[in-house]
Amino acid sequence: REGEQLLGDVPGMTGRPFSVKSVLAGHAYQGVEATLVCLPDETGKVTAFDVMINARPLVVPEHAGLGCVIVLTDVTERKRAESAIRRYTQQLELSNKDLEDFAFIASHDLQEPLRKIEAFGDSLLESVAQLDDRGRKYVERMRNAAGRMRAMVDGLLQLSRVATQGQPFAAVDLNRVAADVLSNLEYQVRRT
């Protein structure tokens, strides 16, 4: 009768209640997760590990309640990995939030100088009548460059929000993208 003590709750087990007595009474357990704490060893060290319990009563009609099959699977490493993934996910969410905040601030701070460049360009075109065609062309190119810079800053801000505010895919005019790239690199291309 040494096994008699196991008929109640399993000693040292935390989690969903589990007892051998309930299995013998016909209750099956499948995929129940719990922590099993072993008795201290000779050095006094207590060991605990996470287990998954699968238990079924033996189905022998004339001997009902006399036996059961219990399988404990050690899932400690899986639990540690799940905990690490939760920690990394929290850190990544915090990092993404910080990045989004930074992008918003940087976008706002970059927008103001661009507005001034565009405003000064407008003022130049309106107030200086003696600008020749070449001068007007330079001012117009300056304004266009500021507009493209504004679009890039807006694009970076949208990119920083993708993780938290995903948007559906949209068609992009690649001819326009290529023209913008060529326009942005025009000065470097002419120099080489």
LINJO-V259015 format. One record per residue. N is the residue number from 1. BURIAL is + if it has 16 or more other C-alpha atoms within 10 Angstrom, else -. Layout:
BEGIN
<<N BURIAL> <N BURIAL>>
END
This chain:
BEGIN
<<1 -> <2 -> <3 -> <4 -> <5 -> <6 -> <7 -> <8 -> <9 -> <10 -> <11 -> <12 -> <13 +> <14 -> <15 -> <16 -> <17 -> <18 +> <19 +> <20 +> <21 +> <22 +> <23 +> <24 +> <25 -> <26 -> <27 -> <28 +> <29 +> <30 -> <31 -> <32 -> <33 +> <34 +> <35 +> <36 +> <37 -> <38 -> <39 -> <40 -> <41 -> <42 -> <43 -> <44 -> <45 -> <46 -> <47 -> <48 -> <49 +> <50 +> <51 +> <52 +> <53 +> <54 +> <55 +> <56 +> <57 +> <58 +> <59 -> <60 -> <61 -> <62 -> <63 -> <64 -> <65 +> <66 -> <67 +> <68 +> <69 -> <70 +> <71 -> <72 +> <73 -> <74 +> <75 -> <76 -> <77 -> <78 -> <79 -> <80 -> <81 -> <82 -> <83 -> <84 -> <85 -> <86 -> <87 -> <88 -> <89 -> <90 -> <91 -> <92 -> <93 -> <94 -> <95 -> <96 +> <97 +> <98 -> <99 -> <100 +> <101 -> <102 -> <103 +> <104 +> <105 -> <106 -> <107 +> <108 -> <109 -> <110 -> <111 +> <112 -> <113 -> <114 +> <115 -> <116 -> <117 +> <118 +> <119 -> <120 -> <121 +> <122 -> <123 -> <124 +> <125 +> <126 -> <127 -> <128 -> <129 -> <130 -> <131 -> <132 -> <133 -> <134 -> <135 -> <136 +> <137 -> <138 -> <139 +> <140 +> <141 -> <142 +> <143 +> <144 +> <145 +> <146 +> <147 +> <148 +> <149 +> <150 +> <151 -> <152 -> <153 +> <154 +> <155 -> <156 +> <157 +> <158 +> <159 -> <160 +> <161 +> <162 -> <163 -> <164 -> <165 -> <166 -> <167 -> <168 -> <169 -> <170 -> <171 -> <172 -> <173 -> <174 -> <175 -> <176 -> <177 -> <178 -> <179 -> <180 -> <181 -> <182 -> <183 +> <184 -> <185 -> <186 -> <187 -> <188 -> <189 -> <190 -> <191 -> <192 ->>
END
